[in-house]
Amino acid sequence: MLVQVLIILGAAAGIWFFSDMLSKGTDALGKRFRIDPGVRGATLDAVASSFPEFCTVIIALFAGAFDAGVGTIAGSALYNILVIPAVSVLVGGPLAIQKQVVRRDGFLYVAVVAALIAVIWLGPEVVVGTKTSHAISPWAGAVAIVVYLGYVVVLVMQARKSAGEKRAAEAEAKREEGDNEDKDKPFAPWKTAGFVLVGIMGIGVATHFLVHASLGLFKIIGLSEAIAGVTVLAAATSLPDTLLSVFAVRRGDADGAVSNAFGSNSFDILICLGLPILVTGGVLVDWQGSWPMLAFLFASTIVSVLFLLTDWRLTRREAAVMGATYLLFMGLAFGGVF
C-alpha cells in the first residue's frame, strides 16, 4: 500500500510539472497567433489545464474502469466549482465578477451538467452479470463535441464584436502594448513545440501511473473505482486548474479565475467525456452508483452560480461555504454514500 501512495504522490507532482510546461507552450501559441484571451482560455488554456482529466478518462476506459473516469470528471468538476473559487478568494480577497462571465460560462456549465445527468439517466439499461448499467450512445459524444465547438464560435464572435466597438486609437495602443509584452518574453517556435510535446507526453505517462496506482490502492482498502475517481484522481488532475486561477487572481483578473473554473469543467464534460464516447462507439455507466454524485454536482453548481449572481461578487463567507461543501462531499465519498 505504501508503494501505491508514493507512486500517487510522484505522479501528482509529475502532472503539475508537465501541465505547467504544456500551459507555457499553449500560452506561447496563443500569443504568437494573436488569439483573443477569451478564445484562448476556452481552447488552448482549457486543453492545457484539462489534459490530465482527458488522459485519466482514456486510461481508465482501456483499463476497464470507465466509472473511475466518469468519477474523475465529476469529482474534478466539484473541485473546480467549489475549491478553486474559494482558494481564489483566500488569495485575492472578495472577487468582483463581470455579468457576462456568469451569464455565458456559468449558465452554459449548468446546462452541460443537466444534460450529462439526463443522457445517463435516459440511457437504455444493460445488464452485465449482476450489474445494471446505462448505455451512452456515440451520438451523445458527437453532440457534446458540436456543442463545445459552438461555444468556441460564440466566443470568437463576441471577441470580434468587442474589438469592433473599441476606438481605433485604443485598439492600436493595446496592440502595441501586447507586442512589447511578447518581445519581453520571446519564445522560439522550436521551444514552443518542445513545451507542448514534452508536456503532453509527460502528462500521459504521469497519469498512467496515477490511475493504476489509485485503482490498486482503493482495491486494497476496499473502496470502489468511482470513489478513486472522485477523490484522488480528481484532486490530482485539478492541480493545473487551481494554479491557473490563483495566478489569474494575483494578476487582478478575477474573471479569468472564475471563467477558468467554468470553462475547464465544460471542456471536461463535453470533450474529455464526449470524444472517448464517440470514438469507442458508446460506453456503459453505473447509474445506481453515479446518480448521487451527479446530483451533488448539480446542486453545488446551482449554489455556486447563485453566489456569483448576488451582487456579482464572491465574498469570503460564500467562499467558506463552498469550501465546507467540498469537505462534506469528500466525507460522504469516503463514507460510501457515492
Order of alpha helices (4+ residues) and beta strands (2+ residues): alpha-alpha-alpha-alpha-alpha-beta-alpha-beta-beta-alpha-alpha-alpha-alpha-alpha-alpha-alpha-alpha-beta-alpha-beta-alpha
